[in-house]
Amino acid sequence: MLAFEQSNEELRLIDICKITGIHRSTISRIIKVLTSYEFLERNPQNKKISLGQTSLRLARSLKRSLKTNLVHIAKPYVDELRGKLRETVFLENLVRKNWIMAYAAESYGPFRLVTEVGEKMHINAASGGKTFLAYASPKIRDSLLEEELHALPVRKIP
């Protein structure tokens, strides 16, 4: 499966042997097992091999896991940053062109910006969104800004 790490182009058995340095008979047995579980699939016309549906499902599962574990992984760092800055620090996540508040480490000071975890914010309203736009590649920035930006409500202290 490591032979497909760079791309999922179809490979011949001999190509996989060259990439991995493993003998042809051993690779053939491994491919037979991985194909039976749909980790790999063989093109019936040209007999070349590529990643299969099970590999795709595992990749999707890993992607979901990283998203759900993001807060768990980042929380100690966000909390440490809040301690050093003595300000509220937000962890935001880009989801379909919107920023979602994933975690907030609130300041200990008397004035706080209150945002609910899970709240959807427009990219031009969130500090993380603005920072992301500032450093994003032109292609990504253009795709995120192709829709009209929303005006932000004016908030006043009563």
C-alpha positions as CSV (number, residue, x, y, z in Angstrom):
1,M,0.0,0.0,0.0
2,L,3.0,2.3,0.5
3,A,3.6,2.2,-3.2
4,F,0.5,4.3,-3.6
5,E,1.6,7.0,-1.0
6,Q,2.5,9.6,-3.7
7,S,-0.6,9.0,-5.9
8,N,-3.2,6.5,-6.6
9,E,-2.2,5.8,-10.2
10,E,-2.7,2.2,-11.3
11,L,0.6,0.3,-11.0
12,R,1.8,-3.0,-12.5
13,L,2.9,-5.8,-10.2
14,I,6.5,-5.2,-11.3
15,D,6.3,-1.5,-10.5
16,I,5.1,-2.3,-7.0
17,C,8.1,-4.7,-6.6
18,K,10.5,-2.0,-7.7
19,I,9.0,0.7,-5.4
20,T,8.9,-1.5,-2.3
21,G,12.0,-3.7,-3.0
22,I,9.9,-6.8,-2.1
23,H,10.1,-10.0,-4.2
24,R,7.4,-10.6,-6.8
25,S,5.9,-13.7,-5.2
26,T,5.6,-12.0,-1.9
27,I,4.0,-8.9,-3.4
28,S,1.6,-11.1,-5.3
29,R,0.4,-12.9,-2.1
30,I,0.1,-9.5,-0.3
31,I,-2.0,-8.1,-3.2
32,K,-4.2,-11.1,-3.2
33,V,-5.1,-10.7,0.5
34,L,-5.4,-6.9,0.3
35,T,-7.7,-7.2,-2.8
36,S,-9.9,-9.7,-1.0
37,Y,-10.6,-7.0,1.7
38,E,-10.9,-4.3,-1.0
39,F,-7.9,-2.4,0.3
40,L,-6.6,-2.7,-3.3
41,E,-8.4,-3.4,-6.5
42,R,-7.3,-4.8,-9.8
43,N,-8.4,-3.4,-13.1
44,P,-9.8,-6.3,-15.1
45,Q,-8.8,-4.9,-18.5
46,N,-5.1,-4.2,-17.9
47,K,-4.5,-6.1,-14.6
48,K,-3.0,-3.0,-12.9
49,I,-3.6,-2.3,-9.2
50,S,-4.8,0.7,-7.4
51,L,-6.2,1.6,-4.0
52,G,-9.6,0.1,-3.2
53,Q,-12.8,1.2,-1.5
54,T,-11.7,0.1,2.0
55,S,-8.6,2.3,1.8
56,L,-10.9,5.2,0.9
57,R,-13.2,4.5,3.8
58,L,-10.2,4.4,6.2
59,A,-8.9,7.7,4.8
60,R,-12.3,9.3,5.4
61,S,-12.4,7.8,8.9
62,L,-9.0,9.2,9.7
63,K,-10.1,12.6,8.4
64,R,-13.2,12.6,10.6
65,S,-11.1,11.4,13.6
66,L,-8.7,14.3,13.1
67,K,-11.5,16.8,13.1
68,T,-13.2,15.4,16.2
69,N,-9.9,15.0,18.0
70,L,-8.8,18.5,17.1
71,V,-10.0,20.1,20.3
72,H,-8.5,17.3,22.4
73,I,-5.1,17.7,20.8
74,A,-5.1,21.5,20.6
75,K,-6.7,22.4,24.0
76,P,-3.5,22.3,26.1
77,Y,-1.7,24.6,23.7
78,V,-4.7,27.0,23.5
79,D,-4.9,27.1,27.3
80,E,-1.1,27.8,27.5
81,L,-1.4,30.6,25.0
82,R,-4.3,32.1,27.0
83,G,-2.1,32.0,30.1
84,K,0.8,33.7,28.3
85,L,-1.3,36.4,26.6
86,R,-3.8,36.9,29.4
87,E,-6.5,37.2,26.7
88,T,-9.3,35.0,25.4
89,V,-8.0,32.5,22.7
90,F,-10.2,30.8,20.2
91,L,-9.7,27.6,18.3
92,E,-11.7,27.9,15.0
93,N,-12.2,25.4,12.3
94,L,-13.0,26.0,8.6
95,V,-16.1,24.1,7.5
96,R,-17.6,24.8,4.1
97,K,-16.4,28.4,3.9
98,N,-17.5,29.2,7.4
99,W,-15.6,29.3,10.7
100,I,-16.9,27.2,13.5
101,M,-15.9,27.9,17.0
102,A,-14.3,24.7,18.2
103,Y,-13.0,25.8,21.6
104,A,-12.6,29.0,23.6
105,A,-10.1,29.5,26.5
106,E,-11.6,32.6,28.1
107,S,-9.6,35.4,29.6
108,Y,-9.5,35.8,33.4
109,G,-10.0,39.6,33.0
110,P,-13.2,41.6,33.5
111,F,-14.0,42.0,29.8
112,R,-14.5,39.0,27.7
113,L,-15.7,38.3,24.2
114,V,-18.3,35.6,24.5
115,T,-18.8,33.1,21.7
116,E,-20.5,29.8,21.9
117,V,-18.7,26.6,20.9
118,G,-20.2,25.4,17.7
119,E,-21.2,28.9,16.6
120,K,-20.9,29.6,12.9
121,M,-19.1,32.8,12.0
122,H,-18.4,34.4,8.6
123,I,-14.8,34.3,7.5
124,N,-14.5,38.1,7.7
125,A,-15.9,38.1,11.3
126,A,-13.5,35.7,12.9
127,S,-10.0,36.5,13.8
128,G,-8.9,33.1,12.7
129,G,-10.7,33.5,9.4
130,K,-9.0,36.9,8.8
131,T,-5.6,35.4,9.7
132,F,-6.2,32.4,7.4
133,L,-7.1,34.6,4.5
134,A,-4.0,36.7,5.0
135,Y,-1.7,33.7,4.6
136,A,-3.8,31.5,2.3
137,S,-2.7,30.8,-1.3
138,P,-4.4,33.1,-3.8
139,K,-6.4,30.1,-5.2
140,I,-7.8,29.3,-1.7
141,R,-8.4,32.9,-0.8
142,D,-10.2,33.6,-4.1
143,S,-12.5,30.6,-3.6
144,L,-13.4,31.7,-0.1
145,L,-14.0,35.2,-1.1
146,E,-16.1,34.5,-4.3
147,E,-19.3,35.0,-2.3
148,E,-20.4,38.3,-0.9
149,L,-19.0,39.1,2.5
150,H,-21.6,39.8,5.2
151,A,-21.7,43.1,7.1
152,L,-21.0,42.7,10.8
153,P,-23.6,43.9,13.3
154,V,-22.5,46.9,15.4
155,R,-22.3,46.0,19.1
156,K,-22.4,48.6,21.7
157,I,-21.9,48.4,25.5
158,P,-25.2,49.6,27.0
